[in-house]
Structures are given as C-alpha cells and as structure tokens.
C-alpha cells in the first residue's frame, strides 16, 4: 500500500480550494490561517507540485490543484455517504 498524504493537510487544501481563502478555510475547520497555510505548503512539497496560486487576498487552484480538488471532493462525498 502506498503512503497517503496527511489527512489534515488534505482537508486544509480542500477547504481552501473550495472557499478560495485560507482565512475562510481556517474558520470552517476551526484552526488558524497559519495552520491552513502550513498544511497546504506541506502537501504541495510532498506532492512536488503547486496546488494553489496565492493571488492577493484570495486563492486560485492550479491545473493540478483543480484535478486534486475534484478527486478529494469525490472521496470526501463518498466517505460522508
């Protein structure tokens, strides 16, 4: 079995990509803005690809980020069922 990325990092990325903001993701998950940023940076380092573009006060997923977000959202939807 291949090792999975840390679930907290995946949750942080998914919330940030969906909400378009580290601050909004932090509020949703009940953690700090810095924690979300740190998790996303760690996930990007682990995967070796940028997932989010930091644009002023907002975020935009990269092509890889959009693809990863779709997979993660589907997995979370399936788990919630």
Backbone bond lengths (Angstrom), bond angles and torsions (degrees), N, CA, C in turn:
res aa  C-N    CA-C-N  psi(-1)  N-CA   C-N-CA  omega(-1)  CA-C   N-CA-C  phi
1 X - - - 1.453 - - 1.522 108.89 -
2 X 1.314 116.95 133.45 1.462 120.34 -179.96 1.536 109.86 -80.07
3 X 1.306 116.60 148.98 1.469 119.46 -179.04 1.533 111.34 -70.87
4 X 1.306 115.76 138.80 1.462 121.79 178.61 1.519 110.24 -92.20
5 X 1.328 117.35 153.22 1.471 119.05 173.93 1.529 108.70 -68.93
6 X 1.307 117.87 157.92 1.465 120.87 -179.89 1.538 111.06 -58.01
7 X 1.336 116.06 131.93 1.451 121.07 -177.41 1.530 111.91 -60.37
8 X 1.334 118.01 -38.66 1.466 119.52 179.04 1.528 111.39 -61.76
9 X 1.313 117.10 -36.32 1.463 120.62 178.17 1.525 110.54 -68.79
10 X 1.309 116.78 -40.26 1.464 120.88 178.76 1.532 109.96 -65.81
11 X 1.336 117.19 -43.03 1.471 120.83 177.58 1.528 110.50 -62.17
12 X 1.324 116.97 -42.42 1.464 120.90 179.72 1.522 110.45 -62.85
13 X 1.327 117.02 -45.34 1.462 120.60 178.64 1.526 110.81 -61.79
14 X 1.324 117.71 -47.60 1.461 121.15 -176.78 1.522 110.87 -60.02
15 X 1.315 116.82 -44.54 1.467 120.64 179.84 1.530 110.80 -65.59
16 X 1.327 117.07 -42.68 1.467 120.50 -179.83 1.524 111.02 -65.68
17 X 1.331 117.26 -42.35 1.464 120.51 179.86 1.527 110.50 -65.44
18 X 1.315 116.78 -42.67 1.462 120.92 -178.91 1.521 112.16 -69.37
19 X 1.322 116.90 -40.00 1.465 121.36 -176.46 1.526 112.78 -88.30
20 X 1.336 117.93 -18.63 1.460 121.35 179.51 1.512 113.90 73.57
21 X 1.339 116.17 20.99 1.458 119.71 -175.56 1.525 110.15 -162.03
22 X 1.337 116.25 135.77 1.458 119.90 172.99 1.525 110.39 -66.78
23 X 1.328 116.60 -37.10 1.463 120.81 -178.48 1.523 110.97 -64.89
24 X 1.325 117.27 -45.44 1.469 120.64 179.31 1.526 110.72 -66.47
25 X 1.321 117.27 -39.33 1.465 120.71 177.22 1.524 110.35 -63.68
26 X 1.322 116.48 -41.04 1.464 120.82 179.55 1.524 110.63 -62.72
27 X 1.322 117.30 -43.54 1.464 120.85 179.12 1.528 110.37 -63.25
28 X 1.315 117.08 -41.66 1.464 121.35 -179.95 1.525 111.45 -62.95
29 X 1.322 116.43 -41.99 1.464 120.71 -175.48 1.528 113.55 -92.28
30 X 1.320 116.94 -5.47 1.461 120.18 177.56 1.514 113.98 71.79
31 X 1.325 115.89 35.08 1.461 121.02 177.46 1.529 108.18 -130.67
32 X 1.310 116.75 179.82 1.462 120.26 -179.28 1.533 111.51 -83.31
33 X 1.322 113.95 158.39 1.470 121.99 173.69 1.527 109.38 -54.93
34 X 1.322 116.37 -43.71 1.468 121.29 -178.89 1.526 111.48 -62.50
35 X 1.330 117.21 -36.72 1.465 120.29 179.36 1.519 110.79 -65.08
36 X 1.327 117.01 -42.52 1.468 120.38 178.28 1.525 109.65 -62.30
37 X 1.324 116.58 -47.66 1.457 121.37 179.92 1.528 111.18 -58.46
38 X 1.320 116.28 -44.89 1.466 121.60 -179.50 1.532 110.80 -63.39
39 X 1.340 117.32 -43.78 1.464 120.62 179.00 1.528 111.27 -62.46
40 X 1.330 116.46 -43.87 1.466 119.60 -178.67 1.526 110.50 -66.42
41 X 1.331 117.23 -43.26 1.476 119.51 177.35 1.530 110.95 -59.69
42 X 1.330 116.81 -42.36 1.462 120.46 178.67 1.518 112.17 -64.00
43 X 1.324 116.68 -40.75 1.465 120.85 178.61 1.523 110.21 -65.18
44 X 1.333 116.72 -43.33 1.465 120.28 177.66 1.530 110.52 -60.89
45 X 1.315 117.58 -41.45 1.469 121.05 178.88 1.522 110.33 -64.84
46 X 1.317 116.65 -42.72 1.465 120.77 -178.93 1.526 111.26 -64.89
47 X 1.333 116.19 -40.95 1.466 120.27 -179.05 1.525 112.51 -82.24
48 X 1.329 116.51 -18.37 1.459 121.21 178.25 1.514 114.26 75.08
49 X 1.340 116.63 25.76 1.457 120.65 -178.01 1.528 108.69 -151.35
50 X 1.343 117.45 140.48 1.468 118.59 174.94 1.527 109.73 -70.08
51 X 1.327 116.22 136.77 1.458 121.90 -179.65 1.526 112.74 -106.47
52 X 1.341 115.80 -30.65 1.458 120.88 -177.81 1.521 110.35 -130.89
53 X 1.310 116.03 138.73 1.459 121.59 172.65 1.516 107.16 -95.99
54 X 1.307 116.71 128.47 1.461 121.44 177.45 1.521 107.04 -85.37
55 X 1.321 116.73 115.23 1.464 122.42 -177.08 1.517 109.45 -121.61
56 X 1.322 116.27 95.25 1.461 119.57 -178.70 1.515 110.74 59.93
57 X 1.318 116.54 -117.27 1.458 121.41 -179.91 1.526 112.12 -96.59
58 X 1.334 117.12 3.78 1.450 120.45 -177.39 1.514 112.57 -124.35
59 X 1.311 114.64 179.36 1.458 121.87 -179.34 1.526 108.99 -129.26
60 X 1.315 115.37 150.66 1.460 121.29 172.32 1.522 107.38 -137.76
61 X 1.322 117.50 130.39 1.463 118.90 178.88 1.525 111.62 -69.31
62 X 1.305 115.41 143.05 1.466 120.96 171.63 1.527 107.63 -74.21
63 X 1.315 116.89 176.74 1.467 119.76 176.20 1.532 109.93 -58.66
64 X 1.323 116.54 -45.07 1.469 120.55 177.84 1.527 110.18 -64.06
65 X 1.324 116.91 -38.20 1.459 121.42 178.78 1.518 112.08 -64.18
66 X 1.334 117.04 -40.80 1.471 120.33 177.57 1.532 110.58 -63.33
67 X 1.318 116.29 -43.30 1.468 120.09 179.94 1.528 110.71 -64.96
68 X 1.327 117.00 -44.57 1.460 121.02 -179.69 1.528 110.22 -66.59
69 X 1.332 117.58 -41.08 1.463 121.25 179.56 1.530 110.98 -61.06
70 X 1.323 117.10 -39.42 1.467 120.61 179.44 1.529 110.92 -64.06
71 X 1.321 116.85 -42.93 1.466 121.18 179.01 1.527 110.24 -64.98
72 X 1.331 115.87 -45.08 1.464 120.76 -178.62 1.521 110.63 -65.16
73 X 1.331 117.69 -44.56 1.466 120.62 179.68 1.520 110.67 -60.67
74 X 1.333 116.46 -42.33 1.465 120.05 177.90 1.527 110.92 -62.54
75 X 1.323 116.62 -43.89 1.467 120.28 179.41 1.523 111.18 -62.96
76 X 1.326 117.30 -43.38 1.465 120.54 178.88 1.526 110.59 -64.93
77 X 1.343 117.75 -39.62 1.464 120.86 177.30 1.520 110.72 -61.70
78 X 1.312 116.61 -43.96 1.461 120.51 179.33 1.528 111.47 -64.34
79 X 1.319 116.70 -40.83 1.457 120.34 178.94 1.521 111.88 -65.27
80 X 1.324 116.59 -35.26 1.463 119.72 -177.70 1.531 111.44 -73.50
81 X 1.331 116.89 -19.63 1.471 120.42 177.38 1.495 108.74 -80.97
